[in-house]
């Protein structure tokens, strides 16, 4: 059962990563970037005016629709994998806690040491003065 559970956790982690990617691509900024990319491509093909705008709208709608359908499929896969993990006695709470810790560690590794030290120093200073982050 342990190799099966490890495989399920690996699959769930992979699908969760892809689900996060799909979610990010459905946010305003990536949609705007895609719209600009489509516009540039269609302009290079010589489209203008109303035809250009309609083509941009059609292509962007298709792009968004593909990401929405991909998101739905991935959401269903996550649910199925979660059920499979629980069926073999795995702990989803431990999985997601571990996943959150790994994401935080990965994020921390991306920030330069000088920035982490400066952030810590500022946080300590703010605590000493009675300030709270976001207040």
N, C-alpha and C positions, 0 to 999 in steps of 0.2 A: 504493500500500500504506500510506503514512503516514496518510492520512485514515481508512482502515479500522482501522488500529492505534489511532489516537487515539479512535475511536468505541468500540472494544473496551475500551480502558482506562477510558473514561468509564462504560461499561455495567458493567464489573467493579467499579469504585469504588462505583457506585450500589447494586449488588446486595450488595456487602460491607457497606455501611452498613445496608441492610435486614436482612441476616443478623445483624449485631450487635444491632439492635433486637429481633429475634425471640429471640435468645439472652438478652438482658436481661429480656424479658417472661416467660421461663421460669424465672427465679430466684425465690427464696422471697418477697422483698419485694413485687414486683409481683403475684404470685399472692395474697398476703395482702391487698393493697390491693384487688384485684379481688373477693376474697371479701367484704370489708367493703362494697364498692359494691353487690354483688349482694344482700347481706343488707339493706342500707338500702332498696333498691328493692322487695324482696319484702315487707319490713315495711310499707312505705307502701301496698302492695296488700292488706294485711290478713292475710297468711299468718302462722301461729303454730305453735309446737310442732314435732311430728315432720314435718308437711307442709313447714314452713319449712326445717328442716334438710335434708330430702331434696331440696327444690328448689334450695337453695344448692349442695349437692353435685353435683347434675345439671348445673346451669348452669356451675359452676366447671370441672367435668370437660370440658364442651363447649368452654369458653373455652381451657383448656390444650390440648386436642386440636387446636383450630384453629391455635394458635401452633406446636405440634409439626409439624403438616402443612405449615404455611407455612415453617418452618425447614428441613424436608426438601426442599421444592421449591427454596428459595433455595440450599441446599447443592449441589443438582444443577446449578443455573444457574451457580454459581461454578465448578464443575468444568468445565462446558462452555465457559464464557468463558475460563478458564485455558488449556484445550486450543486454543481458537481463537487466543488471543494467541500461544502458542508456534508454532502452525502458520504464522503470518505473520511469524515471526522476532522477536517481542517478548520482552522479558526480564521474567519474573515477579519475579525478585529485585530489579531496579530499581524495578518498580512498587510492591512491598510496602515496600521501603526508603523510597521517596518518600512513600508513604501513612503510614508510621509517623512520619516527620518532620513531615508536615502535621498529623497528629493531635496530636503533641507541641506544635507551634507554636500550634495552636488552643487546647489546654489552657492553655498559658502565657499566651495573650491573655486568657483568662477570669479569671485571677488578677490581683488589683490589684497595681500596681507595688510598693506598700509591703510586700505579703506576699512577693513574689519577693525583694526586697532583704533582708527579715528572714530568710527561709529561707536565702539565700546567706550572710548574716552568721553565722547559727547553724551552718551546715555548716562554714564556715571555722573558727569557734571550736572545734567538736567535733574537726575534723581536727588543730588545733593541740594539743588536749589528748589526742589519741590515741583518741578515740571514733569509732565507725563507725555509720552509720545502720542501725537495726534490731538493733544489738548490745546 
